[in-house]
Amino acid sequence: MATTAVKITQKGQVTIPKEVRDKLNSTSVYFEVKGDVVMVRPVRDAAASLHDYARNVKPSASVKQMKDKAWEAAVREKTGKKSS
């Protein structure tokens, strides 16, 4: 993409060129300032971010397994013995 100059309004607003908006593919952005450089990064949709996260997470124990472990721990705590 070619460099494009845009005006900053008195209210501090700028129009992001359509080509840039299309590449960002987001309706919200982060601004990161490093020295005299401003980076514009898309804010990912929360649902999409959670979906990406969930896709990479290995499933943990089932609810039944967790209940069984909790029950065994409670029995051990009360009786000092393992439940059968």
Distance bins in CASP14 RR format, pairs under 12 A and 6 or more apart:
PFRMAT RR
TARGET T0000
AUTHOR 0000-0000-0000
RMODE 2
METHOD distances of the structure
MODEL  1
1 16 0 0 0 0 0 1 0 0 0 0 0
1 17 0 0 0 0 1 0 0 0 0 0 0
1 18 0 0 0 0 0 1 0 0 0 0 0
1 19 1 0 1 0 0 0 0 0 0 0 0
1 20 1 0 0 1 0 0 0 0 0 0 0
1 21 0 0 0 0 0 1 0 0 0 0 0
1 22 0 0 0 0 0 1 0 0 0 0 0
1 23 1 0 0 1 0 0 0 0 0 0 0
1 24 0 0 0 0 0 1 0 0 0 0 0
2 17 0 0 0 0 1 0 0 0 0 0 0
2 19 0 0 0 0 1 0 0 0 0 0 0
2 20 0 0 0 0 0 1 0 0 0 0 0
3 17 0 0 0 0 0 1 0 0 0 0 0
3 19 0 0 0 0 0 1 0 0 0 0 0
3 20 0 0 0 0 0 1 0 0 0 0 0
4 14 0 0 0 0 0 1 0 0 0 0 0
4 15 0 0 0 0 1 0 0 0 0 0 0
4 16 0 0 0 0 1 0 0 0 0 0 0
4 17 1 0 1 0 0 0 0 0 0 0 0
4 18 0 0 0 0 0 1 0 0 0 0 0
4 19 0 0 0 0 1 0 0 0 0 0 0
4 20 1 0 0 1 0 0 0 0 0 0 0
4 21 0 0 0 0 0 1 0 0 0 0 0
5 14 0 0 0 0 0 1 0 0 0 0 0
5 15 0 0 0 0 0 1 0 0 0 0 0
5 17 0 0 0 0 0 1 0 0 0 0 0
6 12 0 0 0 0 0 1 0 0 0 0 0
6 13 0 0 0 0 1 0 0 0 0 0 0
6 14 1 0 1 0 0 0 0 0 0 0 0
6 15 1 0 1 0 0 0 0 0 0 0 0
6 16 1 0 0 1 0 0 0 0 0 0 0
6 17 1 0 0 1 0 0 0 0 0 0 0
6 18 0 0 0 0 0 1 0 0 0 0 0
6 20 0 0 0 0 1 0 0 0 0 0 0
6 38 0 0 0 0 0 1 0 0 0 0 0
6 40 0 0 0 0 0 1 0 0 0 0 0
7 13 0 0 0 0 1 0 0 0 0 0 0
7 14 1 0 0 1 0 0 0 0 0 0 0
7 15 0 0 0 0 1 0 0 0 0 0 0
8 14 1 0 1 0 0 0 0 0 0 0 0
8 15 0 0 0 0 1 0 0 0 0 0 0
8 38 0 0 0 0 0 1 0 0 0 0 0
9 15 0 0 0 0 1 0 0 0 0 0 0
12 31 0 0 0 0 0 1 0 0 0 0 0
14 20 0 0 0 0 0 1 0 0 0 0 0
14 21 0 0 0 0 0 1 0 0 0 0 0
14 29 0 0 0 0 0 1 0 0 0 0 0
14 31 0 0 0 0 0 1 0 0 0 0 0
14 38 0 0 0 0 0 1 0 0 0 0 0
14 40 0 0 0 0 1 0 0 0 0 0 0
15 21 0 0 0 0 1 0 0 0 0 0 0
16 22 0 0 0 0 1 0 0 0 0 0 0
16 23 0 0 0 0 0 1 0 0 0 0 0
16 24 1 0 0 1 0 0 0 0 0 0 0
16 26 0 0 0 0 0 1 0 0 0 0 0
16 27 0 0 0 0 0 1 0 0 0 0 0
16 28 0 0 0 0 0 1 0 0 0 0 0
16 29 1 0 0 1 0 0 0 0 0 0 0
16 31 0 0 0 0 0 1 0 0 0 0 0
16 38 0 0 0 0 0 1 0 0 0 0 0
16 40 1 0 0 1 0 0 0 0 0 0 0
16 42 0 0 0 0 0 1 0 0 0 0 0
17 23 0 0 0 0 1 0 0 0 0 0 0
17 24 0 0 0 0 0 1 0 0 0 0 0
17 40 0 0 0 0 0 1 0 0 0 0 0
18 24 0 0 0 0 0 1 0 0 0 0 0
20 26 0 0 0 0 0 1 0 0 0 0 0
20 29 0 0 0 0 1 0 0 0 0 0 0
20 40 1 0 0 1 0 0 0 0 0 0 0
20 41 0 0 0 0 0 1 0 0 0 0 0
20 42 0 0 0 0 0 1 0 0 0 0 0
21 27 0 0 0 0 1 0 0 0 0 0 0
21 28 0 0 0 0 0 1 0 0 0 0 0
21 29 0 0 0 0 1 0 0 0 0 0 0
21 40 0 0 0 0 0 1 0 0 0 0 0
21 42 0 0 0 0 1 0 0 0 0 0 0
22 42 0 0 0 0 0 1 0 0 0 0 0
23 29 0 0 0 0 0 1 0 0 0 0 0
23 40 0 0 0 0 0 1 0 0 0 0 0
23 41 0 0 0 0 0 1 0 0 0 0 0
23 42 0 0 0 0 1 0 0 0 0 0 0
24 30 0 0 0 0 0 1 0 0 0 0 0
24 39 0 0 0 0 0 1 0 0 0 0 0
24 40 1 0 0 1 0 0 0 0 0 0 0
24 41 0 0 0 0 1 0 0 0 0 0 0
24 42 1 0 1 0 0 0 0 0 0 0 0
24 43 0 0 0 0 1 0 0 0 0 0 0
24 44 0 0 0 0 0 1 0 0 0 0 0
25 41 0 0 0 0 0 1 0 0 0 0 0
25 42 1 0 0 1 0 0 0 0 0 0 0
25 43 0 0 0 0 0 1 0 0 0 0 0
25 44 0 0 0 0 1 0 0 0 0 0 0
25 45 0 0 0 0 1 0 0 0 0 0 0
25 48 0 0 0 0 0 1 0 0 0 0 0
26 40 0 0 0 0 1 0 0 0 0 0 0
26 41 0 0 0 0 1 0 0 0 0 0 0
26 42 1 1 0 0 0 0 0 0 0 0 0
26 43 1 0 1 0 0 0 0 0 0 0 0
26 44 1 0 0 1 0 0 0 0 0 0 0
26 45 1 0 0 1 0 0 0 0 0 0 0
26 46 0 0 0 0 0 1 0 0 0 0 0
26 48 0 0 0 0 1 0 0 0 0 0 0
26 49 0 0 0 0 0 1 0 0 0 0 0
27 42 0 0 0 0 1 0 0 0 0 0 0
27 43 0 0 0 0 1 0 0 0 0 0 0
27 44 0 0 0 0 0 1 0 0 0 0 0
27 45 0 0 0 0 1 0 0 0 0 0 0
28 40 0 0 0 0 0 1 0 0 0 0 0
28 41 0 0 0 0 0 1 0 0 0 0 0
28 42 1 0 0 1 0 0 0 0 0 0 0
28 43 1 1 0 0 0 0 0 0 0 0 0
28 44 0 0 0 0 1 0 0 0 0 0 0
28 45 0 0 0 0 1 0 0 0 0 0 0
28 46 0 0 0 0 0 1 0 0 0 0 0
29 38 0 0 0 0 0 1 0 0 0 0 0
29 39 0 0 0 0 1 0 0 0 0 0 0
29 40 1 0 1 0 0 0 0 0 0 0 0
29 41 1 0 0 1 0 0 0 0 0 0 0
29 42 1 0 1 0 0 0 0 0 0 0 0
29 43 1 0 0 1 0 0 0 0 0 0 0
29 44 0 0 0 0 0 1 0 0 0 0 0
30 38 0 0 0 0 0 1 0 0 0 0 0
30 39 0 0 0 0 1 0 0 0 0 0 0
30 40 1 0 0 1 0 0 0 0 0 0 0
30 41 1 0 1 0 0 0 0 0 0 0 0
30 42 1 0 0 1 0 0 0 0 0 0 0
30 43 1 0 1 0 0 0 0 0 0 0 0
30 44 0 0 0 0 0 1 0 0 0 0 0
31 37 0 0 0 0 0 1 0 0 0 0 0
31 38 1 0 1 0 0 0 0 0 0 0 0
31 39 1 0 0 1 0 0 0 0 0 0 0
31 40 1 0 0 1 0 0 0 0 0 0 0
31 41 0 0 0 0 1 0 0 0 0 0 0
31 42 0 0 0 0 0 1 0 0 0 0 0
31 43 0 0 0 0 0 1 0 0 0 0 0
32 38 1 0 0 1 0 0 0 0 0 0 0
32 39 1 0 1 0 0 0 0 0 0 0 0
32 40 0 0 0 0 1 0 0 0 0 0 0
32 41 1 0 0 1 0 0 0 0 0 0 0
32 42 0 0 0 0 0 1 0 0 0 0 0
32 43 0 0 0 0 0 1 0 0 0 0 0
33 39 1 0 0 1 0 0 0 0 0 0 0
33 40 0 0 0 0 0 1 0 0 0 0 0
33 41 0 0 0 0 0 1 0 0 0 0 0
42 48 0 0 0 0 0 1 0 0 0 0 0
42 49 0 0 0 0 0 1 0 0 0 0 0
43 49 0 0 0 0 1 0 0 0 0 0 0
44 50 0 0 0 0 1 0 0 0 0 0 0
44 51 0 0 0 0 0 1 0 0 0 0 0
44 52 0 0 0 0 1 0 0 0 0 0 0
44 53 0 0 0 0 0 1 0 0 0 0 0
45 51 0 0 0 0 1 0 0 0 0 0 0
45 52 0 0 0 0 0 1 0 0 0 0 0
46 52 0 0 0 0 0 1 0 0 0 0 0
46 53 0 0 0 0 0 1 0 0 0 0 0
47 53 0 0 0 0 0 1 0 0 0 0 0
47 54 0 0 0 0 0 1 0 0 0 0 0
48 54 0 0 0 0 0 1 0 0 0 0 0
48 55 0 0 0 0 0 1 0 0 0 0 0
49 55 0 0 0 0 0 1 0 0 0 0 0
49 56 0 0 0 0 0 1 0 0 0 0 0
50 56 0 0 0 0 0 1 0 0 0 0 0
50 57 0 0 0 0 0 1 0 0 0 0 0
51 57 0 0 0 0 0 1 0 0 0 0 0
59 65 0 0 0 0 0 1 0 0 0 0 0
59 66 0 0 0 0 0 1 0 0 0 0 0
60 66 0 0 0 0 1 0 0 0 0 0 0
60 69 0 0 0 0 0 1 0 0 0 0 0
61 67 0 0 0 0 1 0 0 0 0 0 0
61 68 0 0 0 0 1 0 0 0 0 0 0
61 69 1 0 0 1 0 0 0 0 0 0 0
61 70 0 0 0 0 0 1 0 0 0 0 0
62 68 0 0 0 0 1 0 0 0 0 0 0
62 69 0 0 0 0 0 1 0 0 0 0 0
63 69 0 0 0 0 0 1 0 0 0 0 0
63 70 0 0 0 0 0 1 0 0 0 0 0
64 70 0 0 0 0 0 1 0 0 0 0 0
64 71 0 0 0 0 0 1 0 0 0 0 0
65 71 0 0 0 0 0 1 0 0 0 0 0
65 72 0 0 0 0 0 1 0 0 0 0 0
66 72 0 0 0 0 0 1 0 0 0 0 0
66 73 0 0 0 0 0 1 0 0 0 0 0
67 73 0 0 0 0 0 1 0 0 0 0 0
67 74 0 0 0 0 0 1 0 0 0 0 0
67 83 0 0 0 0 0 1 0 0 0 0 0
68 74 0 0 0 0 0 1 0 0 0 0 0
68 75 0 0 0 0 0 1 0 0 0 0 0
68 82 0 0 0 0 0 1 0 0 0 0 0
68 83 0 0 0 0 1 0 0 0 0 0 0
68 84 0 0 0 0 0 1 0 0 0 0 0
69 75 0 0 0 0 0 1 0 0 0 0 0
69 76 0 0 0 0 0 1 0 0 0 0 0
69 82 0 0 0 0 0 1 0 0 0 0 0
69 83 0 0 0 0 0 1 0 0 0 0 0
70 76 0 0 0 0 0 1 0 0 0 0 0
70 77 0 0 0 0 0 1 0 0 0 0 0
70 83 0 0 0 0 0 1 0 0 0 0 0
71 77 0 0 0 0 0 1 0 0 0 0 0
71 78 0 0 0 0 0 1 0 0 0 0 0
71 82 0 0 0 0 0 1 0 0 0 0 0
71 83 1 0 0 1 0 0 0 0 0 0 0
71 84 0 0 0 0 0 1 0 0 0 0 0
72 78 0 0 0 0 0 1 0 0 0 0 0
72 79 0 0 0 0 0 1 0 0 0 0 0
72 80 0 0 0 0 0 1 0 0 0 0 0
72 81 0 0 0 0 1 0 0 0 0 0 0
72 82 1 0 0 1 0 0 0 0 0 0 0
72 83 1 0 1 0 0 0 0 0 0 0 0
72 84 0 0 0 0 1 0 0 0 0 0 0
73 79 0 0 0 0 0 1 0 0 0 0 0
73 80 0 0 0 0 0 1 0 0 0 0 0
73 82 0 0 0 0 0 1 0 0 0 0 0
73 83 0 0 0 0 1 0 0 0 0 0 0
74 80 0 0 0 0 0 1 0 0 0 0 0
74 81 0 0 0 0 0 1 0 0 0 0 0
74 82 0 0 0 0 0 1 0 0 0 0 0
74 83 0 0 0 0 1 0 0 0 0 0 0
75 81 1 0 0 1 0 0 0 0 0 0 0
75 82 1 0 0 1 0 0 0 0 0 0 0
75 83 1 0 1 0 0 0 0 0 0 0 0
75 84 0 0 0 0 1 0 0 0 0 0 0
76 82 1 0 0 1 0 0 0 0 0 0 0
76 83 1 0 0 1 0 0 0 0 0 0 0
77 83 0 0 0 0 0 1 0 0 0 0 0
END
